[in-house]
Amino acid sequence: MELLQQMTYSAVENLKRMLCIPSVSFEEEKRSVFLFASLQERAMRLDKLQKRNDRIVVGKLENNIILYRDNFSAEKQTLMLNSHIDTVAPAPTYSFDPFAPFEKDGCIYGLGSNDDGGSVVSQIEAFFYLNGERDNDAVAPENLNVNLMLVLTAEEERSGSNGMARFVETFEPKPNCAIIGEPTGMQAAVAERGLLVIDGTAHGVSGHAARNEGVNALYIALDDINTLHNYRFEKKSPLMGDVKLSVTQMNCGTAHNVVPAEAKFVVDIRPTEQYGNAEILELLQKEVKSTLVARNLKNRSSATPSEHFLMETVRKMGIGTQISATTSDWMKIPWPAIKMGPGDSARSHKADEFIRIQEIEDAIKGYINFIKNI
């Protein structure tokens, strides 16, 4: 069996074992413990075999797992490989047990196989290969132009505070840039829209509908919703275009004969790198009578500087690029990044999720070649 096939087999077997352990977001502890133990054993085995003066550190921060060599070169940038170990809750329409993975027709089926298990196991194989596990004579970390770090995070699906956010705030050493593993078909997402959810509340005065009393909060809300629908942001992103704004929910009224004193609505906004979330909130509040409150201002948009060496490597290798419409842990990090991983985003968060074994093989090879070409 050739080297790439060996790594693919290892990744697939690791994926099957991982998918057996439920890891819905905020409930990742069992999967985290499993991965930490298996990666620690693998690192210790490699350290013993290589007999180097340094070692691979395997750390655990909450349910996040971090691997890196303890002799980082101060002269090199540090590249973080990142993917997430949590999943969404299984859809009720699964035709099989989502926690009983199986192989069929060249695919691995199971909850989280595509989002984000394929990236997790592919990045693990790439990390250990580039640290000399499979071919110690040909591959050594000191021959790379970057220090390498692997970070497997929790709570990505629900933007929790103990996932990537905790790593960024507290862990040392810190990386300088990242490859975020998400299902992109191994194309490089070079920009990612942010997410800003706003709760709007229109305030009126209640009264009896038959006597033409009160101030109707519903009418105020409708006027404001129409204003938001027609609002246009001045600055346009060269990569992502316009900021996208949609009113997606509304709730109002208690009875047919009572003029509502309050009307609530929800605004979903997908920002670009041209605006900060607080800036968007301030601009919109000036346009409407309703009170606007952001649920979270941290889910910002991201874009990779065109002159960064990650982008230079993308161009050198002829990798296709895309703009990501979905959010990821990218929005939580302050460093340049691209988003690139095996699988198809269209399969994510759907019943009967799967990933192709060929996609995992291509990802292992793709990650290794990309990092070697930096």
Sine and cosine of phi, psi and omega as CSV:
sin_phi,cos_phi,sin_psi,cos_psi,sin_omega,cos_omega
0.00,0.00,0.81,-0.59,-0.03,-1.00
-0.95,0.31,0.24,-0.97,-0.16,-0.99
-0.84,0.54,-0.74,0.67,-0.04,-1.00
-0.89,0.45,-0.62,0.78,0.03,-1.00
-0.91,0.41,-0.60,0.80,0.06,-1.00
-0.88,0.47,-0.70,0.71,0.00,-1.00
-0.92,0.40,-0.62,0.78,0.02,-1.00
-0.90,0.43,-0.69,0.73,0.04,-1.00
-0.87,0.50,-0.70,0.71,0.02,-1.00
-0.87,0.50,-0.69,0.73,-0.01,-1.00
-0.90,0.43,-0.69,0.72,-0.02,-1.00
-0.90,0.43,-0.69,0.72,0.02,-1.00
-0.90,0.43,-0.63,0.77,0.05,-1.00
-0.90,0.44,-0.64,0.77,0.02,-1.00
-0.89,0.46,-0.70,0.71,0.01,-1.00
-0.87,0.49,-0.70,0.72,0.01,-1.00
-0.90,0.44,-0.64,0.77,-0.03,-1.00
-0.92,0.39,-0.67,0.74,-0.07,-1.00
-0.94,0.34,-0.31,0.95,0.06,-1.00
-0.94,0.34,-0.30,0.95,-0.09,-1.00
-0.97,-0.22,0.95,-0.32,0.00,-1.00
-0.82,0.58,0.67,-0.75,-0.06,-1.00
-0.55,-0.84,0.74,0.67,0.06,-1.00
-0.87,0.49,0.60,-0.80,-0.09,-1.00
-0.77,0.64,0.73,-0.69,-0.11,-0.99
0.99,0.17,-0.02,1.00,0.01,-1.00
-0.77,-0.64,0.70,0.71,-0.14,-0.99
-1.00,-0.08,0.02,1.00,-0.20,-0.98
-0.84,0.54,-0.72,0.69,-0.06,-1.00
-0.90,0.44,-0.67,0.74,0.02,-1.00
-0.93,0.37,-0.62,0.78,0.03,-1.00
-0.88,0.47,-0.69,0.72,0.02,-1.00
-0.89,0.46,-0.68,0.73,0.03,-1.00
-0.87,0.49,-0.75,0.66,-0.04,-1.00
-0.92,0.40,-0.66,0.75,0.01,-1.00
-0.86,0.51,-0.72,0.69,-0.03,-1.00
-0.91,0.42,-0.70,0.71,-0.05,-1.00
-0.94,0.35,-0.61,0.79,0.01,-1.00
-0.96,0.29,-0.58,0.82,0.06,-1.00
-0.90,0.44,-0.68,0.73,0.03,-1.00
-0.90,0.44,-0.67,0.75,-0.01,-1.00
-0.91,0.42,-0.67,0.75,0.01,-1.00
-0.91,0.41,-0.67,0.74,0.01,-1.00
-0.90,0.43,-0.63,0.78,0.03,-1.00
-0.90,0.44,-0.66,0.75,0.01,-1.00
-0.93,0.38,-0.68,0.73,0.02,-1.00
-0.87,0.50,-0.66,0.75,-0.01,-1.00
-0.92,0.40,-0.63,0.78,-0.01,-1.00
-0.94,0.35,-0.67,0.74,-0.10,-1.00
-0.98,0.20,-0.53,0.85,-0.01,-1.00
0.83,0.56,0.71,0.70,0.05,-1.00
-1.00,0.08,0.16,-0.99,0.05,-1.00
-0.99,0.14,-0.20,0.98,0.05,-1.00
-0.91,-0.42,0.00,-1.00,0.01,-1.00
-0.54,-0.84,0.29,-0.96,0.10,-0.99
-1.00,0.05,0.86,-0.51,0.05,-1.00
-1.00,0.06,0.76,-0.65,0.09,-1.00
-0.89,-0.45,0.94,-0.33,-0.06,-1.00
-0.92,-0.39,0.32,-0.95,0.02,-1.00
-0.72,-0.70,0.82,-0.57,0.02,-1.00
-0.82,-0.57,0.94,-0.33,-0.21,-0.98
0.82,0.57,-0.84,-0.54,0.06,-1.00
-0.97,-0.25,0.27,0.96,0.07,-1.00
-1.00,-0.02,0.58,-0.82,-0.02,-1.00
-0.86,-0.50,0.74,-0.67,-0.08,-1.00
-0.80,-0.60,0.77,-0.64,0.05,-1.00
-0.82,-0.57,0.68,-0.73,0.07,-1.00
-0.23,-0.97,0.34,-0.94,0.10,-0.99
-0.99,0.13,0.56,-0.83,-0.12,-0.99
-1.00,0.07,0.19,0.98,0.03,-1.00
-0.84,-0.54,0.74,0.67,0.00,-1.00
-0.78,0.63,0.68,-0.73,0.07,-1.00
-0.99,0.16,0.81,-0.59,0.01,-1.00
-0.92,0.38,-0.29,0.96,-0.03,-1.00
-1.00,0.07,-0.15,0.99,-0.06,-1.00
-0.93,-0.36,0.49,-0.87,0.21,-0.98
-0.95,0.30,0.46,-0.89,0.04,-1.00
-0.96,-0.29,0.84,-0.54,0.00,-1.00
-0.99,-0.17,0.80,-0.60,0.06,-1.00
-0.99,-0.15,0.83,-0.56,0.26,-0.97
-1.00,0.03,0.81,-0.58,-0.06,-1.00
-0.72,-0.69,0.68,-0.73,0.20,-0.98
-0.51,-0.86,0.19,-0.98,-0.11,-0.99
-0.90,-0.44,0.56,-0.83,-0.11,-0.99
-0.99,-0.15,-0.07,1.00,-0.01,-1.00
-1.00,-0.06,0.24,-0.97,0.02,-1.00
-0.74,-0.68,0.21,-0.98,0.24,-0.97
-0.97,0.23,0.18,-0.98,0.12,-0.99
-0.94,0.35,0.53,-0.85,-0.03,-1.00
-0.92,0.40,0.63,-0.78,0.08,-1.00
-0.91,0.40,0.54,-0.84,-0.03,-1.00
-0.94,0.34,-0.19,0.98,-0.08,-1.00
-1.00,-0.10,0.24,0.97,0.07,-1.00
-0.84,0.54,0.68,-0.74,0.04,-1.00
-1.00,-0.03,0.01,1.00,0.04,-1.00
-0.53,-0.84,0.15,-0.99,0.04,-1.00
-0.92,0.40,0.90,-0.43,-0.07,-1.00
-0.91,0.42,-0.27,0.96,0.00,-1.00
-0.96,-0.28,0.31,0.95,0.09,-1.00
-0.84,-0.55,0.98,0.22,-0.09,-1.00
-0.90,0.44,0.51,-0.86,0.04,-1.00
-0.51,-0.86,0.32,-0.95,-0.01,-1.00
-0.96,-0.29,0.73,-0.68,0.01,-1.00
-0.43,-0.90,0.78,-0.63,0.08,-1.00
0.79,0.61,0.68,0.74,0.06,-1.00
0.97,0.22,0.28,0.96,-0.01,-1.00
-0.79,-0.61,0.47,-0.88,0.14,-0.99
-0.95,-0.30,0.86,-0.51,-0.02,-1.00
-0.98,-0.20,0.62,-0.79,0.06,-1.00
0.41,-0.91,0.43,-0.90,0.00,-1.00
-0.89,0.45,0.83,-0.56,0.00,-1.00
1.00,0.05,0.10,1.00,0.01,-1.00
-0.91,0.41,-0.67,0.74,-0.02,-1.00
-1.00,0.04,-0.65,0.76,-0.05,-1.00
-0.78,-0.63,1.00,0.06,0.37,0.93
-0.63,-0.78,0.46,0.89,-0.11,-0.99
-0.87,0.49,-0.62,0.79,0.00,-1.00
-0.87,0.50,-0.66,0.75,0.05,-1.00
-0.92,0.39,-0.66,0.75,-0.01,-1.00
-0.83,0.55,-0.81,0.58,-0.11,-0.99
-0.96,0.29,-0.51,0.86,0.04,-1.00
-0.93,0.36,-0.66,0.75,0.02,-1.00
-0.93,0.37,-0.57,0.82,0.07,-1.00
-0.87,0.49,-0.73,0.68,-0.01,-1.00
-0.89,0.45,-0.68,0.74,0.00,-1.00
-0.90,0.44,-0.67,0.74,-0.01,-1.00
-0.87,0.48,-0.74,0.67,-0.04,-1.00
-0.95,0.33,-0.58,0.81,0.06,-1.00
-0.88,0.47,-0.71,0.70,-0.03,-1.00
-0.96,0.30,-0.16,0.99,0.15,-0.99
-0.98,-0.18,0.24,0.97,0.17,-0.99
1.00,0.03,0.28,0.96,-0.07,-1.00
-0.92,0.40,-0.69,0.73,-0.12,-0.99
-1.00,-0.06,-0.48,0.88,-0.10,-0.99
-0.52,-0.85,0.97,0.23,-0.15,-0.99
-0.89,0.46,-0.51,0.86,-0.03,-1.00
-0.96,0.30,-0.56,0.83,-0.09,-1.00
-1.00,-0.02,-0.44,0.90,-0.09,-1.00
-0.81,-0.58,0.82,-0.58,0.08,-1.00
-0.62,-0.79,0.64,-0.77,-0.07,-1.00
-0.85,0.52,-0.51,0.86,-0.01,-1.00
-0.94,0.33,-0.25,0.97,0.03,-1.00
-1.00,0.07,-0.15,0.99,0.06,-1.00
-0.99,0.14,0.41,-0.91,0.02,-1.00
-1.00,0.03,0.05,1.00,0.05,-1.00
-0.69,-0.73,0.45,-0.89,0.30,-0.95
-0.97,0.26,0.53,-0.85,-0.10,-0.99
-0.88,-0.48,0.71,-0.70,0.02,-1.00
-0.73,-0.69,0.65,-0.76,0.07,-1.00
-0.91,-0.42,0.82,-0.57,-0.02,-1.00
-0.79,-0.61,0.90,-0.43,0.02,-1.00
-0.96,-0.27,0.91,-0.42,-0.19,-0.98
-0.96,-0.28,0.41,-0.91,0.08,-1.00
-0.97,-0.25,0.17,-0.99,0.17,-0.98
0.89,0.47,0.33,0.94,-0.02,-1.00
-0.92,0.39,-0.65,0.76,-0.11,-0.99
-0.91,0.41,-0.37,0.93,-0.01,-1.00
-0.86,-0.51,0.26,0.96,0.05,-1.00
0.78,0.63,0.71,0.70,-0.05,-1.00
-0.95,0.30,0.30,-0.95,-0.05,-1.00
-0.99,0.13,-0.23,0.97,-0.04,-1.00
-0.97,-0.24,0.26,0.97,0.07,-1.00
-0.98,-0.18,-0.83,-0.55,-0.01,-1.00
-0.86,0.52,-0.58,0.82,0.00,-1.00
-0.86,0.51,-0.67,0.75,0.02,-1.00
-0.92,0.40,-0.66,0.75,0.03,-1.00
-0.86,0.50,-0.74,0.67,-0.04,-1.00
-0.88,0.47,-0.65,0.76,-0.08,-1.00
-0.95,0.30,-0.59,0.81,-0.25,-0.97
-0.86,-0.52,-0.35,0.94,-0.19,-0.98
-1.00,0.03,0.60,-0.80,0.13,-0.99
-0.75,-0.67,0.60,-0.80,-0.02,1.00
-0.96,0.27,0.37,-0.93,0.01,-1.00
-0.98,-0.18,0.55,-0.84,0.09,-1.00
-0.97,0.23,0.17,-0.99,0.06,-1.00
-0.95,-0.30,-0.30,0.95,-0.02,-1.00
-0.30,-0.95,0.12,-0.99,-0.13,-0.99
-0.47,-0.88,0.47,-0.88,0.30,-0.95
-0.93,-0.37,0.92,-0.40,0.00,-1.00
-1.00,0.00,0.89,-0.46,-0.03,-1.00
-0.99,0.14,0.93,-0.36,0.10,-1.00
-0.60,-0.80,0.37,-0.93,-0.05,-1.00
-0.93,0.37,0.99,-0.12,0.01,-1.00
-0.86,-0.51,0.15,0.99,-0.10,-0.99
0.92,0.40,0.44,0.90,-0.04,-1.00
0.87,0.50,0.33,0.94,0.30,-0.96
-0.99,0.15,0.34,-0.94,-0.01,-1.00
-0.99,-0.14,0.92,-0.39,0.17,-0.99
-0.98,0.21,0.89,-0.46,-0.10,-0.99
-0.98,-0.19,-0.05,1.00,0.09,-1.00
-0.43,-0.90,0.45,-0.89,-0.07,-1.00
-0.60,-0.80,0.80,-0.60,0.06,-1.00
-0.92,0.38,0.53,-0.85,0.09,-1.00
-1.00,0.10,-0.18,-0.98,0.02,-1.00
-0.61,-0.79,0.82,-0.57,0.06,-1.00
-0.74,-0.67,0.91,-0.42,0.04,-1.00
-0.96,-0.29,0.80,-0.59,-0.06,-1.00
-0.88,-0.48,0.73,-0.69,0.14,-0.99
-0.99,-0.12,0.86,-0.51,0.02,-1.00
-0.97,-0.23,0.65,-0.76,0.04,-1.00
-0.74,-0.67,0.88,-0.48,0.09,-1.00
-1.00,-0.07,0.71,-0.70,-0.06,-1.00
-0.93,-0.37,0.79,-0.61,0.06,-1.00
-0.78,-0.62,-0.45,-0.89,0.05,-1.00
-0.72,-0.70,0.80,-0.60,-0.05,-1.00
-0.95,0.31,0.39,-0.92,0.03,-1.00
-0.17,-0.98,0.07,-1.00,0.01,-1.00
-1.00,0.08,0.78,-0.62,-0.07,-1.00
-0.89,0.46,-0.51,0.86,-0.06,-1.00
-0.96,0.29,-0.38,0.92,-0.07,-1.00
-0.96,-0.28,0.20,0.98,0.04,-1.00
0.83,0.56,0.68,0.73,-0.02,-1.00
-0.99,-0.13,0.24,-0.97,0.18,-0.98
0.98,0.19,-0.03,-1.00,0.08,-1.00
-0.85,-0.53,0.88,-0.48,-0.16,-0.99
-0.98,0.21,0.94,-0.33,0.00,-1.00
-0.90,0.43,-0.47,0.88,0.01,-1.00
-0.89,0.46,-0.68,0.74,0.01,-1.00
-0.91,0.42,-0.62,0.78,0.05,-1.00
-0.88,0.47,-0.71,0.70,0.00,-1.00
-0.89,0.46,-0.67,0.75,-0.01,-1.00
-0.90,0.43,-0.66,0.75,0.06,-1.00
-0.87,0.48,-0.69,0.72,-0.01,-1.00
-0.92,0.39,-0.63,0.78,0.03,-1.00
-0.89,0.46,-0.65,0.76,0.05,-1.00
-0.90,0.43,-0.63,0.78,0.06,-1.00
-0.88,0.48,-0.71,0.70,0.01,-1.00
-0.91,0.42,-0.62,0.78,0.01,-1.00
-0.87,0.49,-0.59,0.80,-0.05,-1.00
-1.00,-0.06,-0.06,1.00,-0.06,-1.00
-0.95,0.32,0.66,-0.75,0.04,-1.00
-0.81,-0.59,0.80,-0.60,0.06,-1.00
-0.98,0.21,0.69,-0.73,-0.10,-0.99
-0.93,0.36,-0.70,0.71,-0.11,-0.99
-0.99,0.11,0.75,-0.66,-0.02,-1.00
-0.91,-0.41,0.74,-0.67,0.00,-1.00
-0.97,0.24,0.74,-0.67,0.06,-1.00
-0.91,0.42,-0.37,0.93,0.00,-1.00
-0.99,-0.10,-0.66,0.75,-0.17,-0.98
-0.92,-0.38,-0.15,0.99,-0.01,-1.00
0.99,0.15,-0.63,-0.78,-0.09,-1.00
-0.99,0.12,0.42,-0.91,0.22,-0.98
-0.89,0.45,0.69,-0.73,0.00,-1.00
-0.98,-0.20,0.77,-0.64,-0.03,-1.00
-0.77,-0.64,0.76,-0.64,0.04,-1.00
-0.63,-0.77,0.73,-0.69,0.18,-0.98
-1.00,0.05,0.85,-0.53,-0.20,-0.98
-0.90,-0.44,-0.26,0.97,-0.01,-1.00
-0.56,-0.83,0.43,-0.90,0.08,-1.00
-0.47,-0.88,0.58,-0.82,-0.01,-1.00
-0.56,-0.83,0.78,-0.62,-0.10,-1.00
-0.31,-0.95,0.54,-0.84,0.19,-0.98
1.00,0.04,0.48,-0.88,0.03,-1.00
-0.85,-0.53,-0.43,0.90,-0.01,-1.00
-0.39,-0.92,0.35,-0.94,-0.08,-1.00
-0.93,0.37,-0.40,0.92,-0.09,-1.00
-0.95,-0.30,0.27,0.96,0.01,-1.00
-0.89,-0.46,0.84,-0.54,0.10,-0.99
-0.92,0.39,0.85,-0.53,-0.11,-0.99
-0.94,0.35,0.70,-0.72,0.05,-1.00
-1.00,0.02,-0.19,0.98,-0.05,-1.00
-0.52,-0.85,0.65,-0.76,0.08,-1.00
-0.69,-0.73,0.75,-0.67,-0.05,-1.00
-0.90,-0.43,0.56,-0.83,0.08,-1.00
-0.54,-0.84,0.32,-0.95,-0.05,-1.00
-0.85,-0.53,0.70,-0.72,0.00,-1.00
-0.90,-0.44,0.81,-0.59,0.07,-1.00
-0.97,-0.22,0.86,-0.51,-0.04,-1.00
-0.83,-0.55,0.72,-0.69,0.05,-1.00
-0.92,-0.39,1.00,-0.08,-0.10,-1.00
-0.96,0.30,0.29,-0.96,0.19,-0.98
-0.94,-0.34,0.02,-1.00,-0.02,-1.00
-0.95,0.32,-0.08,1.00,-0.03,-1.00
-0.98,0.21,-0.31,0.95,-0.06,-1.00
-0.72,-0.69,0.63,-0.77,0.21,-0.98
-0.99,0.16,0.41,-0.91,-0.04,-1.00
-0.90,0.43,-0.64,0.77,0.03,-1.00
-0.90,0.44,-0.59,0.81,0.03,-1.00
-0.91,0.42,-0.67,0.74,0.03,-1.00
-0.88,0.47,-0.71,0.70,0.01,-1.00
-0.86,0.51,-0.69,0.73,0.00,-1.00
-0.91,0.42,-0.67,0.74,0.01,-1.00
-0.88,0.47,-0.69,0.72,-0.06,-1.00
-0.95,0.30,-0.59,0.81,-0.01,-1.00
-0.88,0.48,-0.54,0.84,0.02,-1.00
-0.92,0.38,-0.34,0.94,-0.10,-0.99
-1.00,-0.07,-0.27,0.96,-0.15,-0.99
-0.79,-0.61,0.33,-0.95,0.06,-1.00
-1.00,0.07,-0.49,0.87,-0.01,-1.00
-0.90,0.43,0.43,-0.90,0.09,-1.00
-0.99,0.12,0.79,-0.62,-0.01,-1.00
-0.94,-0.34,0.78,-0.63,0.00,-1.00
-0.77,-0.64,0.82,-0.57,0.02,-1.00
-0.99,0.16,0.67,-0.75,0.07,-1.00
-0.96,0.28,-0.56,0.83,-0.04,-1.00
-0.35,-0.94,0.77,-0.64,0.01,-1.00
-0.98,-0.18,0.03,1.00,-0.14,-0.99
-1.00,0.01,-0.28,0.96,-0.11,-0.99
-0.99,0.13,0.95,0.30,-0.16,-0.99
-0.99,0.11,0.26,-0.97,0.11,-0.99
-0.98,0.21,0.40,-0.92,0.00,-1.00
-0.72,-0.70,0.53,-0.85,0.09,-1.00
-0.49,-0.87,0.66,-0.76,-0.03,-1.00
-1.00,0.08,0.81,-0.59,0.07,-1.00
-0.84,0.54,0.73,-0.69,-0.10,-1.00
-0.89,0.45,-0.42,0.91,-0.04,-1.00
-1.00,0.02,-0.06,1.00,-0.03,-1.00
-0.94,0.34,0.48,-0.88,-0.08,-1.00
-0.91,0.41,-0.38,0.92,0.12,-0.99
-0.89,0.45,-0.70,0.72,0.03,-1.00
-0.93,0.35,-0.60,0.80,0.06,-1.00
-0.88,0.48,-0.64,0.77,0.01,-1.00
-0.94,0.35,-0.63,0.78,0.07,-1.00
-0.84,0.54,-0.73,0.69,-0.01,-1.00
-0.93,0.37,-0.67,0.74,-0.02,-1.00
-0.87,0.49,-0.61,0.79,-0.06,-1.00
-1.00,0.00,-0.04,1.00,0.02,-1.00
0.92,0.38,0.52,0.85,-0.01,-1.00
-0.98,0.20,0.72,-0.69,0.05,-1.00
-0.90,0.43,0.51,-0.86,-0.02,-1.00
-0.87,-0.48,0.34,-0.94,0.03,-1.00
-0.45,-0.89,0.27,-0.96,0.13,-0.99
-0.96,-0.27,0.80,-0.59,-0.07,-1.00
-1.00,0.06,0.77,-0.64,0.05,-1.00
-1.00,0.05,-0.20,0.98,-0.04,-1.00
-0.96,-0.29,0.44,-0.90,-0.01,-1.00
-1.00,0.02,0.27,-0.96,0.00,-1.00
-0.39,-0.92,-0.15,-0.99,0.07,-1.00
-0.91,0.41,-0.20,0.98,0.07,-1.00
-0.81,0.59,-0.64,0.77,-0.08,-1.00
-0.93,0.37,-0.21,0.98,-0.04,-1.00
-0.99,-0.12,-0.12,0.99,-0.09,-1.00
-0.96,-0.28,0.53,-0.85,-0.01,-1.00
-1.00,-0.07,0.19,0.98,-0.12,-0.99
-0.93,-0.37,0.42,-0.91,0.08,-1.00
-0.85,0.53,0.55,-0.83,-0.06,-1.00
-0.39,-0.92,0.28,-0.96,0.29,-0.96
-0.79,-0.61,0.36,-0.93,0.04,-1.00
-0.92,-0.38,0.86,-0.51,-0.12,-0.99
-0.40,-0.92,0.82,-0.57,0.02,-1.00
-0.21,-0.98,0.16,-0.99,-0.03,-1.00
-0.97,0.23,0.38,-0.92,0.06,-1.00
0.98,-0.20,-0.07,-1.00,-0.09,-1.00
-0.77,-0.63,0.82,-0.57,-0.03,-1.00
-0.86,0.52,-0.45,0.89,-0.02,-1.00
-0.92,0.40,-0.32,0.95,0.02,-1.00
-1.00,0.06,-0.23,0.97,-0.11,-0.99
-0.94,0.35,0.58,-0.81,0.10,-0.99
0.89,0.45,0.43,0.90,0.02,-1.00
-0.85,-0.53,0.35,-0.94,0.03,-1.00
-0.91,0.41,0.44,-0.90,0.05,-1.00
0.84,0.54,0.70,0.72,-0.01,-1.00
-0.89,0.46,0.58,-0.82,0.02,-1.00
-0.47,-0.88,0.26,-0.97,0.17,-0.99
-0.67,-0.75,0.57,-0.82,0.01,-1.00
-0.99,0.13,0.64,-0.77,0.04,-1.00
-0.88,0.48,-0.60,0.80,0.03,-1.00
-0.88,0.47,-0.56,0.83,0.03,-1.00
-0.91,0.41,-0.61,0.79,0.04,-1.00
-0.92,0.39,-0.70,0.72,0.03,-1.00
-0.86,0.50,-0.71,0.70,0.01,-1.00
-0.90,0.45,-0.56,0.83,-0.01,-1.00
-0.94,0.34,-0.68,0.74,0.04,-1.00
-0.85,0.53,-0.76,0.65,0.02,-1.00
-0.89,0.45,-0.67,0.75,-0.04,-1.00
-0.91,0.42,-0.70,0.72,0.04,-1.00
-0.88,0.47,-0.72,0.70,-0.03,-1.00
-0.88,0.47,-0.75,0.66,-0.03,-1.00
-0.90,0.43,-0.61,0.79,0.01,-1.00
-0.88,0.47,-0.76,0.65,-0.06,-1.00
-0.92,0.39,-0.59,0.81,0.06,-1.00
-0.90,0.43,-0.47,0.88,-0.06,-1.00
-1.00,-0.02,-0.03,1.00,0.06,-1.00
-0.93,0.37,0.00,0.00,0.00,0.00
